[in-house]
Amino acid sequence: MIYADYNGSAPLCLQVKEYLIKRLEKGPFANPNAIHYLGAKTLMGMENARAVCAKILGADFDQVIFNSGATEGISTVFHSVLGREVKKKIIIISGIEHSAIINTANYYAQERGFEVKVLPVNGDGVVDVEVLKQWIGQNKNNIALISVMAANNETGVIQPYKEINSLCVDNGIPFLCDTTQFIGKTPFNFKESNFDYAVTSGHKFGALTGTGILLAKNPEGITPLIIGGGQEKGHRGGTQNYLGNETMAVALTAIDAAFVNLEALAKKRTEFEAKMKKAFPAVVILGENAPRLATTTYISYPGIHGQAVQIELESQDIFVTTSSACSDNMPVTSKVLRAMGVTDDVGRGVVRISLCMNSPHENYDLLTDALSKAYAKLTKVASF
Ligand SMILES: Cc1ncc(COP(=O)(O)O)c(C=O)c1O
């Protein structure tokens, strides 16, 4: 079996499984806010996990706020920056953001009178920084928040987040970088990035689902979405998911050690794509000319339904995804691909293959065989 949907959700990483088995045997289990010995011990374990996450992610201890995942982190940032009386009325996002960003920005437009401006991307799915410069020049004193992702969940394309952040810093504009697909797939240092805010979900990198981290340059500026009993230094109420938070420290430690494989994995991925293109010259690799995560390939055979390819691969015990949902049983070109100007014949044909840092490199050989078989079979009858 090859699980190739890590961008959707990563299975629990081996180290997390081993950790949990021991941890569940040993305890302690207590409210980390309780003042008895078991509470203090539980708190110590969780704060140790925070220290580990902070170190690996290049943040200060206090800049790590545990929560339930990226969606919550995004909501918290929007609430903190836009939830009070703000005179500035423009939110800038990109056309390839995850719906957790798009829908939140649209909510603030519909309910709070903000205007959302959507940055275009080029054919490889890279955000247009020149347009951003123009918009900042024209609206400098009216931009409340800029939110652009570090790496795209569909294409794996890495965005010019450094340039975007510098523009934000130079112009005093708060910047949220959605690092959900970036953290765990490539090294990341929050302080070096100089972002105001970054978010991620534990389930994307092998920790338990329902865990996440909000990184905030100035945590004092966070307005809690959940008030509760003042946990997480008042940034996020509710008894902490201490076991889940510990699993993030374990998973990040395991991944950090695996980054030595990054170059070799990227090379193997490039070879895989080259082999597919050579065998099937019609094949399109989305975002091919842009810097991309080493673990993601978004591949299309124009005219062949991505879902048909997915089913063929599944019959060979390989699990990939297509770009997005169907409408009336018709695969639809995703919003991300439409923003890239991708035509429907390519857009309906994509499958996303996303692995992890620890995936055996031979997976790419197996994928080459399996995908070649699928294309050889399906090209006999064009899907659309
Ligand atoms: C880029 C990006 N941002 C945000 C999210 C939302 O993450 P979650 O559903 O874990 O809150 C995802 C999940 O797919 C994502 O890929």
The ligand as an ORCA input file, in Angstrom:
! r2SCAN-3c Opt
* xyz 0 1
  C      -3.008     25.373      3.200
  C      -4.007     24.944      4.211
  N      -4.471     25.833      5.095
  C      -5.364     25.513      6.028
  C      -5.865     24.236      6.120
  C      -6.879     23.909      7.173
  O      -6.362     22.966      8.057
  P      -7.300     22.223      9.122
  O      -8.439     21.653      8.361
  O      -6.422     21.191      9.718
  O      -7.722     23.247     10.113
  C      -5.418     23.261      5.224
  C      -5.949     21.886      5.250
  O      -6.035     21.208      4.253
  C      -4.457     23.631      4.244
  O      -3.990     22.742      3.364
*
